[in-house]
Amino acid sequence: MTRVIVEAFKHIERDQPARPLIYLPASNRAMTAADLALLARTISAGLDAAGVAPGSVIAAAIGNRPAAIAAFLACAERGHPWLPIDGGTSAVEIAQIACRFNAAGVIVVAPGPVAGFANRHPLAHEVWLAVADRPPSGPALDAAVLKLTSGTTGVPRATLTTEAALVGDSRTLMEAFGIGADHTQVAAIPLSHAYGFGNVLVPLLLHGTAVVMREAFVPDRLPEDARAAGARAFPGVPFMFDFLAEHPPRDGWPPMLTTLLSAGAPLERASADRFRARFGIKIHSFYGTSETGGICYDQGDDEVVEGTVGRPLKSVQVSLVPHDDAPPGGGRVFVRGPNVARSYADGGDSEVFADGGFLTGDLGAFDAQGRLVLSGRVSPFVNVAGRKVQPGEVEQVLRELAGVVDVRVIGTADARRGEQLVAFLVMRSTRPSIVELRRFCASRMASYKIPRLFLFPDRIPLTSRGKTDRAALHAAARNAITGML
């Protein structure tokens, strides 16, 4: 494993030790390069004291905290493949994911138990390491990061992403966005997701691009935070921009915050037009995947075209593989470039990692201006506020509920979150209350995966071919939502 990121940050620490890199408005303080380096060394010493073997996978569910950046830096120094997990993930899911990918330890914030990782060691303030009960087995993984992504069967998967891919992707993105070492970004998206990791965390360590960080998206504070730090860039997801347009800041939009990126879900033309009319600034669509990093960017200042995600980034080649469900002249998006991951950690789906590239699940076509226009997906992900959820994963959890005979989960349109999850439960006898259902789900999955609506049909509707009648499910969901308005 190379050490480009570690060495780059050592230069930043050596040349600019007192430079603020992480602004923390919630506590009215900032962390310098020297502070971050000290925290990384403290965590590294804790890993060593806990007896974690170099090169073994380390999972982390830290959320948007400086410790997430410092812990990744410590793991990169020690040669640990990094497995970031969303900070809102339940303890049950954390344990399942960490065990699935053979992690030697899990770094968490709360000192509560993680099944299978019982031996706990303090690493830093509010940060603990839970060491696996049994030493991990299997070959070492040639990866800097294991980026989680939903599998088609509902089981989380992870990419084997090398440091070379991380570095190549970061340099390409920063050049395309016009963001450099002397700029500051707003870290409103989760650093554990591929979008936040590639656009915020890596640029900080590799280039010294500072961030304004809160533990969650706080819309009424974001403009003020950005203004105070002189932030220039704000990578977000569509619902964030919708909220800000509907609830404009009292003191106006921060004048320096002009590089606005939207990814994670399609940016609708109406949303982009509404934001521009309110603040006079364009939101730029950015398209990427966990398997590839950045793919396309809508760089110009022209109006947003519905479904368009811009042109391929420099050094990234995009082609279209014929597919029956694609629009005329289009196909399934295939991406080749130095930013593409090596494979999935489980080695499956070798056909999608082929010829030095990755065959995405997205369908689209190029317009006359060379822009990629996405038209749909091959696989049934539901996009909840920029976070992709596999319905099968939620169904698998709900089947564990006592009295459940059958279950289906679908996604329906939602004005604020892009899509929302609706669960159909066929019960053997008594229906559980909504409070009971939510408590059951909250103990087993992240909050954004919990269905917003639960319906209880007598049976799951089927087509004449015996398959689930999804059109009927969507109609039932629409009727139920309309009846609630």
FENHU-V717384 format. One record per pair of residues at least 24 apart in sequence whose ideal C-beta (glycine too) atoms are under 10 Angstrom apart, sorted by the first residue. I is the first residue (numbers start at 1). J is the second residue. Records with the same first field share a line. If there is no record, write none. Layout:
# FENHU-V717384
I: J, J
This chain:
# FENHU-V717384
1: 55, 76, 79, 80, 81, 140, 141, 142, 143, 144, 162, 163, 164
2: 76, 144, 162, 163, 164, 167
3: 76, 77, 79, 144, 163
4: 76, 144, 163, 164, 166, 167, 168, 205, 206
5: 72, 73, 76, 77, 144, 163, 166, 167, 170, 201, 202, 205, 206
6: 40, 73, 74, 76, 77, 78, 79, 163, 205, 206
7: 77, 206
8: 167, 202, 205, 206, 207, 208
9: 33, 36, 37, 40, 69, 73, 76, 77, 204, 205, 206, 207, 208
10: 37, 73, 77
11: 208
12: 36, 37, 181, 204, 205, 206, 207, 208
13: 37, 38, 40, 208
15: 208
16: 181, 208
19: 181, 182, 208, 210
20: 184, 210, 229
21: 66, 69, 184, 204, 205, 208, 209, 210, 211
22: 65, 66, 69, 70, 184, 187, 204, 210, 211, 212, 213
23: 184, 186, 187, 210, 211, 212, 213, 214, 225, 226, 228, 229, 230, 231
24: 65, 66, 211, 212, 213, 214, 215, 225
25: 212, 213, 214, 218, 221, 222, 224, 225, 226, 228, 229
26: 213, 214, 215, 216, 218, 221, 225
27: 214
28: 228
30: 66, 210, 212, 213, 229
31: 66, 69, 70, 210, 211, 213
33: 204, 205, 208, 210
35: 66, 70
36: 66, 67, 69, 70, 73, 204, 205
37: 70, 73, 74
38: 70, 124
39: 66, 67, 69, 70, 71, 73, 74, 123, 124, 125, 127
40: 66, 67, 69, 70, 71, 72, 73, 74, 75, 76, 77, 124, 205
41: 70, 73, 74, 77
42: 67, 70, 74, 122, 123, 124, 125, 127
43: 67, 70, 71, 72, 73, 74, 75, 77, 78, 107, 123, 124, 127, 129
44: 70, 71, 73, 74, 75, 76, 77, 78, 80, 123
45: 74, 123, 124
46: 71, 74, 107, 121, 122, 123, 124, 127, 128, 129
47: 71, 74, 75, 77, 78, 80, 104, 105, 107, 121, 123, 129, 131
48: 74, 78
49: 121, 122, 123, 129
50: 104, 105, 119, 120, 121, 122, 123, 129, 130, 131
51: 104, 105, 119, 121, 131, 135
52: 78, 80, 103, 104, 105, 121, 129, 131, 132, 135, 136
53: 78, 79, 80, 104, 105, 135, 136, 140
54: 78, 79, 80, 104, 140
55: 79, 80, 81, 104, 140, 141
56: 80, 81, 102, 103, 104, 105, 132, 135, 136, 138, 140, 141
57: 81, 82, 83, 98, 101, 102, 103, 104, 105, 106, 132, 136, 138, 140, 141, 143, 146, 158, 345
58: 82, 83, 84, 98, 103, 104, 105, 106, 107, 129, 146
59: 83, 84, 85, 94, 95, 97, 98, 99, 100, 101, 102, 103, 104, 105, 106, 107, 108, 114, 117, 130, 132, 146, 148
60: 84, 85, 87, 94, 98, 103, 105, 106, 107, 108, 109, 127, 129, 191, 192
61: 85, 86, 87, 88, 89, 90, 91, 93, 94, 97, 98, 106, 107, 108, 109, 110, 114, 192, 446
62: 86, 87, 107, 108, 109, 126, 127, 191, 192, 215
63: 87, 88, 89, 108, 109, 190, 191, 192, 215, 216
64: 187, 188, 189, 190, 191, 192, 196, 200, 201, 211, 213, 214, 215, 216, 217
65: 109, 125, 126, 127, 191, 213, 214, 215
66: 124, 125, 127, 211, 213
67: 107, 109, 123, 124, 125, 126, 127
68: 107, 109, 127, 187, 190, 191, 192, 196, 197, 201, 213
69: 187, 191, 200, 201, 202, 204, 205, 211, 213
70: 123, 124, 127, 205
71: 107, 123, 124, 127, 129
72: 107, 144, 145, 191, 197, 201, 202, 205
73: 201, 204, 205
74: 107, 123, 124
75: 107, 144, 145
76: 144, 145, 163, 166, 205
79: 140, 144
80: 104, 105, 141, 144
81: 140, 141, 142, 143, 144, 145, 146, 158, 160, 161, 345
82: 107, 143, 144, 145, 146, 147, 161, 197, 201
83: 107, 141, 143, 145, 146, 147, 148, 158, 192, 345
84: 145, 146, 147, 148, 158, 190, 191, 192, 193, 194, 196, 197, 201
85: 148, 156, 190, 192, 446
86: 148, 190, 191, 192, 193, 387, 446, 447, 448, 449
87: 190, 191, 192, 215, 216, 446
88: 190, 192, 216, 387, 445, 446, 447, 448, 449
89: 148, 192, 445, 446, 447, 448, 449
90: 397, 441, 442, 443, 444, 445, 446, 447, 449
91: 115, 117, 130, 443, 444
92: 397, 443, 444, 445
93: 156, 393, 397, 443, 444, 445, 446, 449
94: 130, 446
95: 130
96: 155, 156, 444
97: 146, 148, 155, 156, 158
98: 130, 132, 136
99: 132, 133, 134, 136
100: 155, 156, 157, 158, 345, 346
101: 136, 138, 141, 146, 148, 156, 157, 158, 345, 346
102: 132, 135, 136, 137, 138, 139, 141, 345
103: 130, 131, 132, 136, 146
104: 129, 131, 132, 134, 135, 136
105: 129, 130, 131, 132, 136
106: 130, 131, 132
109: 215
141: 342, 345
142: 342, 343
143: 341, 342, 343, 345
144: 202
145: 194, 197, 198, 201, 202, 290, 341
146: 290, 341, 344, 345
147: 192, 193, 194, 197, 198, 289, 290, 291, 293, 341, 345
148: 192, 193, 194, 290, 345
149: 193, 194, 289, 290, 291, 341, 344, 381, 388, 390
150: 290, 379, 380, 381, 382, 387, 388, 389, 390, 391, 392, 393, 449
151: 344, 346, 348, 349, 379, 390, 392, 393
152: 348, 349, 361, 378, 379, 380, 381, 390, 392
153: 348, 390, 392, 393, 396
154: 389, 390, 391, 392, 393, 394, 395, 396, 397, 409
155: 346, 390, 392, 393, 396
156: 390, 393
157: 290, 291, 344, 345, 346, 348, 349, 390
158: 290, 341, 344, 345, 346
159: 194, 289, 290, 291, 292, 293, 340, 341, 342, 343, 344, 345, 353, 358
160: 291, 341, 342, 343, 344, 345, 346, 347, 353
161: 194, 197, 198, 290, 291, 292, 293, 339, 340, 341, 342, 343, 345
162: 338, 339, 340, 341, 342
163: 202
164: 338, 339, 342
165: 198, 291, 292, 293, 337, 338, 339, 340, 341, 342
166: 197, 198, 201, 202, 205, 206, 293, 339, 341
167: 202, 206, 338, 339
168: 293, 294, 315, 316, 337, 338, 339, 340
169: 194, 197, 198, 199, 202, 288, 292, 293, 294, 295, 313, 315, 316, 337, 338, 339, 340
170: 197, 198, 199, 201, 202, 203, 204, 205, 206, 207, 209, 293, 294, 339
171: 202, 203, 206, 207, 314, 315, 338, 339
172: 198, 293, 294, 297, 313, 314, 315, 316, 337, 338, 339
173: 198, 199, 202, 203, 235, 261, 286, 288, 293, 294, 297, 313, 314, 339
174: 199, 202, 203, 206, 207, 209, 233
175: 313, 314, 315
176: 284, 286, 294, 296, 297, 299, 310, 311, 313, 314, 316
177: 203, 232, 233, 235, 259, 261, 284, 286, 294, 297, 299, 313
178: 232, 233, 258, 259, 299
179: 203, 207, 209, 232, 233, 235, 259, 261
180: 207, 208, 209, 232
181: 206, 207, 208, 209, 210
182: 207, 208, 209, 210, 232
183: 207, 208, 209, 210, 230, 231, 232, 233, 256, 259
184: 209, 210, 211, 212, 226, 229, 230, 231, 232, 233, 256, 257
185: 209, 210, 211, 212, 213, 226, 229, 231, 232, 233, 234, 235, 257, 259, 261
186: 211, 212, 213, 214, 217, 222, 223, 225, 226, 229, 231, 232, 233, 234, 235, 236, 240, 254, 257, 260
187: 211, 212, 213, 214, 215, 217, 225, 231, 234, 235
188: 212, 213, 214, 216, 217, 218, 219, 222, 225, 226, 234, 235, 236, 237, 240
189: 217, 234, 235, 236, 237, 240, 261, 263, 264, 386, 387
190: 216, 217, 264, 386, 387
193: 237, 263, 264, 290, 386, 387, 388
194: 263, 264, 288, 289, 290, 291, 292, 293, 294, 341
195: 235, 236, 237, 261, 263, 264, 286, 288, 289, 290, 293, 294, 386, 387
196: 235, 263, 264
197: 290, 293
198: 235, 288, 290, 293, 294, 339
199: 233, 235, 261, 263, 286, 288, 293, 294
200: 233, 235
202: 293
203: 233
209: 233
217: 243, 385
219: 243, 244, 246, 247, 249
220: 244, 247, 249, 250
221: 249
222: 249, 254, 257
223: 248, 249, 250, 251, 252, 253, 254, 257
224: 249, 250, 251, 254
225: 254, 257
226: 253, 254, 255, 256, 257
227: 251, 252, 253, 254, 255, 256, 257
228: 254
229: 254, 256, 257
230: 254, 255, 256, 257
231: 256, 257, 259
232: 256, 257, 258, 259
233: 257, 258, 259, 260, 261
234: 258, 259, 260, 261, 262, 281, 283
235: 259, 260, 261, 262, 263, 264, 284, 286
236: 260, 261, 262, 263, 264, 283, 286, 386
237: 261, 262, 263, 264, 265, 267, 383, 385, 386, 387, 417, 418
238: 262, 263, 264, 265, 266, 267, 268, 271, 272, 275, 283, 285, 383, 385, 386, 416, 417, 418
239: 264, 265, 271, 384, 385, 386, 414, 415, 416, 417, 418
240: 264, 283, 385, 386
241: 267, 271, 272, 274, 275, 278, 279, 281, 283
242: 267, 268, 270, 271, 274, 275, 415, 416, 417, 418
243: 416
244: 275, 278, 279
245: 271, 272, 273, 274, 275, 276, 277, 278, 279, 283
246: 274, 275, 278, 416
248: 275, 278, 279
249: 279
252: 279
253: 278, 279, 280, 281
254: 279
257: 281
258: 282
259: 284
260: 284, 286
261: 285, 286, 297, 298
262: 286, 287, 298, 304, 309, 386
263: 287, 288, 294, 295, 297, 309, 386
264: 288, 383, 384, 385, 386, 387, 388, 418
265: 383, 384, 385, 386, 387, 388, 417, 418, 419
266: 306, 307, 308, 309, 374, 383, 418
267: 298, 304, 306, 307, 308, 309, 418
268: 304, 306, 307, 418
269: 303, 304, 305, 306, 307, 308
270: 304, 306
271: 304, 415
272: 298, 303, 304, 305, 306
273: 303, 304
275: 304
276: 301, 303, 304
284: 309, 310
285: 309, 310, 371, 372, 374
286: 310, 313
287: 312, 313, 318, 333, 335, 360, 362, 364, 372, 374
288: 313, 316, 335, 339, 360
289: 333, 335, 340, 341, 358, 360, 361, 362, 388
290: 341, 358, 388
291: 335, 339, 340, 341, 342, 343, 344, 349, 352, 353, 357, 358, 359, 360, 361
292: 316, 318, 333, 334, 335, 336, 337, 339, 340, 341, 357, 358, 360
293: 335, 337, 338, 339, 340, 341
294: 335, 337, 339
295: 333, 335, 337, 339, 340, 358, 360, 362, 372
296: 333, 335, 364, 371, 372, 374
298: 371, 372
300: 369, 371
302: 369, 371
305: 367, 369, 371, 373
306: 373
307: 364, 365, 367, 371, 372, 373, 374, 375, 376
308: 364, 366, 367, 369, 371, 372, 373, 374
309: 333, 362, 364, 371, 372, 373, 374
310: 369, 370, 371, 372
311: 366, 369, 370, 371, 372
312: 337, 366, 370, 371, 372
313: 337, 339
315: 339
316: 340, 357
317: 356, 357
318: 357, 360, 364, 366, 372
319: 357, 359, 366
320: 363, 364, 365, 366, 372
321: 359, 360, 363
323: 359, 363, 364, 376, 378
324: 363
325: 363, 375, 376, 377, 378
326: 362, 363, 364, 365, 375, 376, 378
327: 363, 364, 365, 373, 374, 375, 376
328: 365
329: 365, 366, 367
330: 363, 364, 365, 366, 372, 373, 374, 375
331: 363, 364, 365
332: 359, 360, 361, 362, 363, 364, 377, 378
333: 358, 359, 360, 361, 362, 363, 364, 365, 372, 374, 378
334: 358, 359, 360, 362
335: 359, 360, 362
361: 388
380: 409, 410, 411, 470
381: 411, 419
382: 409, 410, 411, 412, 418, 419, 420, 421, 422, 449, 451
383: 411, 414, 417, 418, 419
384: 411, 414, 417, 418, 419, 420, 421, 446, 447, 448, 449, 450, 451, 452
385: 414, 416, 417, 418, 419, 420, 448
386: 417, 418, 448
387: 417, 418, 446, 448, 449
388: 419
389: 419, 421, 445, 446, 448, 449, 450, 451
390: 449
391: 421, 422, 423, 449, 451
393: 445, 449
394: 421, 423, 441, 444, 445, 449, 450, 451
395: 423, 424, 425
396: 444, 445
397: 423, 440, 441, 443, 444, 445, 449, 450
398: 423, 424, 425, 437, 440, 441, 444, 445, 451, 454
399: 425
400: 440, 444
401: 425, 427, 432, 436, 437, 440, 441, 444
402: 427, 428, 429, 430, 432, 440
403: 427, 428, 429, 430, 431, 432
404: 428, 432
405: 429, 458, 459, 460
406: 457, 459, 460, 468
407: 460
408: 455, 457, 460, 461, 468, 469, 470, 473
409: 449, 451, 473
410: 451, 468, 470, 473, 474, 476, 477
411: 451, 474, 477
412: 452, 453, 473, 474, 477, 478, 480, 481
413: 474, 477, 478, 481
414: 452, 481
417: 448, 452
419: 452
420: 448, 451, 452, 453, 477, 481
421: 448, 449, 450, 451, 452, 453, 454, 477
422: 451, 452, 453, 454, 455, 473, 474, 476, 477, 478, 480, 481
423: 450, 451, 452, 453, 454, 455, 456, 477
424: 451, 453, 454, 455, 456, 457, 459, 460, 461, 468, 472, 473, 476, 477
425: 451, 454, 455, 456, 457, 460
426: 456, 457, 458, 459, 460
427: 456, 457, 458
431: 456
432: 456
452: 481
453: 477, 480, 481, 484
454: 480
455: 479, 480
